[in-house]
Amino acid sequence: MHGTDVVVTDGTRAAYLSPDLTSLYYSPVPDRRARVVLRLPAGGYFVSLAIGPGSLAWTTTAATYLASTGTGAYAKVTPKYGDAIASGPGVMISDPPSEKVTHPVLPLHVLRTAGLRWPSCPSG
């Protein structure tokens, strides 16, 4: 992990963004080299990254997403950019502000990610 400022870990799993903020790398265990799990299309950039129980969340210039680190399934969880912060047993998702004001009220959602049921994804 050289050249990047965006790294998250829970002590076992680790994820990080490429220096140009267009690729997401993930490793489920410390002794396995991280591999690219997502590349954004041209013009898209990652903004933030969070790791929670059985999950990985990221925000791009388009929206915030939440993924299962067990199955690889993921879902868009905000209509626009938003944000995600992992802490304890869950992930807090913040929707973007509905209007431009000095101190907007942001809708917040807390997900207990360990209890979510994710569809399995085909390997490949």
N, C-alpha and C positions, 0 to 999 in steps of 0.2 A: 504494500500500500504506500507507494511513493507518489508525491505530487498532488495529493488531494487533501482538502481540509474538511471534507464531509465523511465522517466515519461513525457508525453506530454499532454497539455490541451489547450483549447481555452476559458476557463472560464466556460464552460458548459460541453462539452464532455471531457472525459479523457481516455487515453490509457497508458498502461505500460507493461514492460516485466518482466517475472519471474526472480528471482535472478540467475538462471542457464542459462538464455537467450534462452530458448527453447519454451516458451509459451507467447502468446500475449493476454492481457486482454483489454476489452473495456467496457466503460459505457457511454450511450448517455446523461445521466443527473446526476447531483451531488447526488441525493438521491437514486440512484439505484446502488447496488453493481456491480462492474465490473465482467464480466464472461469471461472465456477463449473463444476466437474466432478462435484461430489458434495454433496448436502444430506442431512443426517441427519434421520431422523424425530423427531417431538416426544419430548423426554426423553433423546435421545442427544447426546453431546458428543464432540468430538475432544480427545484428551489429548496427542498428540505427532505429529510429522511428520518424515520423513527422505527425502532424495533420493539415489539411487545411480545407477550406470551403467544407463541405459535403464529406470529404475524409480522409483517413488514408493511410500513406505510410510507408513501412518498407523495410529495406535492410537486407538480410541474407548473409550467406557465399556463396550462389549460385547466387542471383540476387536481383533486387529491384522491388517491387510490389506496385501498387496503388489500393485502394479499395474505394468503395462507402459506406459511413456509413449509407446511406438510404436503399440501397438494399442488401448490403453484397457482391455484385459482385466485383471481383478483376481481375487484369491483370498484367502479368509480363511486366515491362516497360524498363528493360535493359537486354542485352544478358548475362551479368555476374553481379557481385556484384553491382557496381555503388554506388549511394547515392541519397537521396531525402531530400530537405529542404523546409518546408512550411513557407510562409510569405505572408501576405495580402490576395489577392483574389486567389492565386494559389499555385502551388507546382513546385519547380525547381528540375528537374531530371538531374543527371550527369551520363553519361556513364563511364565505366571504361576506363583507358588509353589503347590505341591500341598497345603501345609498352613500354618497360621499359626504361625510360629516367629520368634524374634528375628532370625536371620540365615539365611534359607532358601537352599537350593541351587536355582538356577534353571537349567532345561534351556536350553542355547543352541544355535542353529543358524546356520551361516554359509552364505549363498547367493551364488554368483557370478551376479549378475543379468544381466550382459551375455551369458552363455551360455544363458539360459533361452529356451525356445521357447514363445511365447504364441499362443493362438488369435486370429484377427482378430475384431474386433467390427463389427457393422453401424454405418455412419455414421448420424448423425441426432441 
